[in-house]
């Protein structure tokens, strides 16, 4: 399961009365008619109603703008011998253990939705029979496509959809999709680990209802005020960006490309080992340098995704906690190693202040944008979806080996659409033998011909710096 890449950060707010039903994503499939539905009943669990948490608000506003319930998850092949009772138990475990899996939105208590955790109810497990002479993986793909595309009623439907595919009477595949409002990627990893272990230890940590109460407490309001002051300081000092030309290019506005960077992982790990920074910080620094070189604007303002799980009581909670931080890095005259250190300091400040009320941030951004005039742009997002892992101690590949791997890196365009996204949005994921850089650009503000240059420059800089701490950033 991966965090969605679409999180809007400009100041505009969604409608006061947003739709209750949101469409899904992906290609639409034919209606999937299950052979049967197994009811999974839960009862006697903790329940309640509270406002949305800050993390939920951040995602909810993105869902409304994007017009999607942003499904996470997918299909997995089942171990031979798995039976229907095993899968029913898995779904019961999910909704019993994690309040976010039995949370719906409540829309009739005022202009803003509230979260409602149910203490009793039933969730349906669909069962689909693949034709005996067919590949059950194809049936599972069709079931997943259907459920990804089907709308979700956020007030009536549960945030988890689960279906099993049988072939000749035996379960072969499980399809599980979860609304992104229920969890982020870190929470999904916790959930997958605990489901596999069937941990019976009571879930610890501050669950969403308790988070909402804390955020409205004096301590929560102080945290929000500190974040707001920090954000205002950065917004008032951020350099104004060049405005687009009077005639935008024809065609779709948001272009997405991918670079399967074969050398980036080991090269960035080498820089991380030398500097003592994390690989995520190294990639954030490389992105900032590439942005400065590609736009000519420095300091660079970037919005890194902040997981917020380092905060007390939030480490392993399965819910939506991630929010966008605000980070300003002055790279003038820096070497790559110096750029990493400057980015590390700026990122730590962004993480410290990355837990805040996004509605107040939107109001602040509106106000400062009006006061400073055109060109204030903070829509440069960095989202490293990978889990942090310890340094494995492997030797740094030789420079020639890194250059050879870089030559095998592959670039391709994946999408062109008018569906709203950020002006610049970089996602980082692991792939076998590569780091995947997925980059979306608003070509009204960032020309399409610069996209491949920017992505390859990130890898080129890492390869150059892997064995040389004095490599210049090239930012004046």
Secondary structure, DSSP 4 states (H G I P E B T S, - for coil): ----S----SSPPPPSS--SEE---S--------SEEEEEEE-S---EEEEPPHHHHHHHHHHHHHTS--EEEEEEEPPTT--HHHHHHHHHHHHHH-GGGGEEEE-SSSSS-EEEE-SSEEEEEEEEEEPTTS-HHHHHHHHHHHHHHS-EETTTS-SEEEEEEEETTEEEEEEEEEEGGG--HHHHHHHHHHHHHT--SPPPS--HHHHHHHHTSHHHHHHHHHHHHHHHHHHHHSPPPPPPPSSPPSS-SEEEEEEEETTHHHHHHHHHHHHT--HHHHHHHHHHHHHHHHH---SEEEEEEE--TTSTT-TT--S---EE--EEE--TT-BHHHHHHHHHHHHHHHHHT--S-HHHHHHHHHHHHHHH-TT----EEEEE-SPP-----PPPPPHHHHHHHHHT-EEEEEEEE-S---SEEEEEEEETTEEEEEEEEETTTS-GGGHHHHHHHHHHHHHHHSS-TT-B----
